[in-house]
Amino acid sequence: MAATKSVLAHKHFRLDAVKLKQAQRVLQSPTETDAIERALDLVISEHERSRRAEAANERFLRSGVTIRDVFHALDA
């Protein structure tokens, strides 16, 4: 993913306080803002990982490789 310049913006959200505290604990964040930043980073990286996996799967399928079930586990 290309590096982008960070721009801080003041936003006001209505968030579930219990979920926010849980995310803060799970992400081991010292502040609520840091927890939100880390959660957003995780979402972005997971999306990129999924996009790359899907692209690799498409390349694999287009390669024309033949998959054989040598154990006959898929025979029904």
C-alpha positions in Angstrom: 0.0 0.0 0.0 1.3 3.4 -0.9 2.3 5.6 2.0 0.0 8.6 2.5 0.5 11.7 4.4 -1.5 11.7 7.6 -3.9 14.6 8.1 -5.5 15.0 11.6 -9.1 16.0 11.7 -11.4 16.7 14.6 -14.4 14.4 14.4 -17.2 14.0 16.8 -18.8 10.5 17.0 -21.4 8.9 19.2 -19.8 5.6 20.2 -20.8 2.7 22.4 -18.7 3.3 25.5 -18.5 -0.4 26.4 -17.3 -1.4 22.9 -14.7 1.4 23.0 -13.3 0.3 26.4 -13.3 -3.3 25.2 -11.4 -2.3 22.1 -9.0 -0.2 24.2 -8.3 -3.2 26.4 -8.0 -5.7 23.5 -5.7 -3.4 21.5 -3.7 -2.5 24.7 -4.2 1.2 23.9 -3.4 3.9 26.5 -6.2 6.2 25.2 -9.5 5.9 23.4 -8.1 7.9 20.5 -5.2 5.4 20.1 -7.7 2.5 20.3 -9.7 4.0 17.4 -6.5 4.6 15.4 -5.3 1.1 15.9 -8.7 -0.4 15.0 -8.7 1.6 11.8 -5.2 0.5 11.0 -6.3 -3.1 11.5 -9.3 -2.7 9.3 -7.2 -1.2 6.5 -4.5 -3.8 6.7 -7.1 -6.6 6.8 -8.7 -5.2 3.7 -5.3 -5.1 1.9 -4.6 -8.7 3.0 -7.9 -9.9 1.7 -7.5 -8.0 -1.6 -4.1 -9.6 -2.2 -5.3 -13.0 -1.3 -8.2 -12.7 -3.7 -5.9 -11.5 -6.5 -3.5 -14.4 -5.9 -6.5 -16.8 -6.0 -7.7 -15.3 -9.3 -4.2 -15.7 -10.7 -4.0 -19.3 -9.5 -7.4 -20.1 -11.1 -6.5 -18.5 -14.4 -3.2 -20.4 -14.5 -5.0 -23.5 -15.7 -3.5 -25.8 -13.1 -5.3 -29.1 -12.6 -5.9 -30.2 -9.1 -6.2 -33.9 -8.5 -7.7 -35.5 -5.4 -5.1 -38.3 -4.9 -6.8 -39.5 -1.7 -10.3 -39.5 -3.3 -11.7 -37.5 -0.4 -13.8 -35.4 -2.7 -15.5 -38.3 -4.4 -19.1 -38.4 -3.3 
